[in-house]
Amino acid sequence: MSFIQHELMGNQADPISKDDDLLGGGHIDSMGIMRLVAFLETEFGVSVPPEDVTIENFETPRTIADYVQAACRGRS
């Protein structure tokens, strides 16, 4: 969540929670999602194919964490 809060949201005063709607809540835009995908691929060594960049996978910090955990398990 730190990357989202500091890099994508510009240190907005109100911290986000694990269940905040990132796109619907106006916290980040589509370009922010692309930056987030690049960060996840680098930071966690996962590959995020375009078809996985969906609202279901990237709606909240919790759904993002779930997606990354599943992607990491898939590498094993």
VEXDREN-2710 file (C-alpha; in Angstrom, 1 decimal):
% VEXDREN-2710
k/r/px/py/pz
1/MET/0.0/0.0/0.0
2/SER/3.0/2.3/0.5
3/PHE/3.7/2.4/-3.2
4/ILE/0.1/3.3/-4.0
5/GLN/-0.1/5.9/-1.2
6/HIS/3.2/7.6/-1.9
7/GLU/3.9/7.1/-5.6
8/LEU/0.4/7.0/-7.2
9/MET/-1.6/9.2/-4.9
10/GLY/1.1/11.8/-4.1
11/ASN/1.0/11.4/-0.3
12/GLN/-2.7/12.6/0.0
13/ALA/-3.6/13.4/3.5
14/ASP/-6.1/10.6/4.0
15/PRO/-4.5/7.2/4.0
16/ILE/-6.2/4.4/2.1
17/SER/-7.4/1.2/3.7
18/LYS/-7.1/-2.3/2.3
19/ASP/-10.7/-2.2/1.0
20/ASP/-10.7/1.3/-0.6
21/ASP/-11.9/1.3/-4.2
22/LEU/-8.8/2.7/-6.0
23/LEU/-10.4/3.4/-9.4
24/GLY/-14.0/4.1/-8.4
25/GLY/-12.9/6.2/-5.5
26/GLY/-10.7/8.3/-7.8
27/HIS/-7.5/7.5/-5.9
28/ILE/-5.6/6.4/-9.1
29/ASP/-6.3/6.5/-12.8
30/SER/-5.6/4.1/-15.6
31/MET/-2.0/5.3/-16.0
32/GLY/-1.5/4.7/-12.3
33/ILE/-2.7/1.1/-12.8
34/MET/0.0/0.7/-15.5
35/ARG/2.6/2.1/-13.1
36/LEU/1.3/-0.3/-10.4
37/VAL/1.5/-3.3/-12.7
38/ALA/5.2/-2.4/-13.6
39/PHE/6.0/-2.0/-9.8
40/LEU/4.4/-5.4/-9.0
41/GLU/6.3/-7.2/-11.8
42/THR/9.6/-5.7/-10.6
43/GLU/9.0/-5.9/-6.9
44/PHE/7.5/-9.4/-6.8
45/GLY/8.9/-11.0/-10.0
46/VAL/5.5/-11.8/-11.3
47/SER/4.2/-11.4/-14.8
48/VAL/0.9/-9.6/-15.1
49/PRO/-0.7/-10.3/-18.5
50/PRO/-3.0/-7.7/-20.0
51/GLU/-6.0/-9.9/-19.5
52/ASP/-5.4/-10.0/-15.8
53/VAL/-5.6/-6.2/-15.4
54/THR/-9.2/-6.1/-14.4
55/ILE/-11.4/-4.4/-11.9
56/GLU/-11.7/-7.7/-10.0
57/ASN/-7.9/-8.0/-9.6
58/PHE/-7.0/-4.3/-9.1
59/GLU/-10.0/-2.8/-7.4
60/THR/-8.6/-2.5/-3.9
61/PRO/-5.3/-3.0/-2.1
62/ARG/-6.7/-6.3/-0.8
63/THR/-7.6/-7.6/-4.2
64/ILE/-4.2/-6.6/-5.5
65/ALA/-2.5/-8.5/-2.7
66/ASP/-4.7/-11.5/-3.3
67/TYR/-3.8/-11.4/-7.0
68/VAL/0.0/-11.1/-6.3
69/GLN/-0.1/-14.0/-3.8
70/ALA/-1.9/-16.2/-6.3
71/ALA/0.6/-15.2/-9.0
72/CYS/3.5/-16.0/-6.7
73/ARG/2.0/-19.4/-5.9
74/GLY/1.7/-20.1/-9.6
75/ARG/5.4/-19.6/-10.1
76/SER/6.3/-22.4/-7.6
END
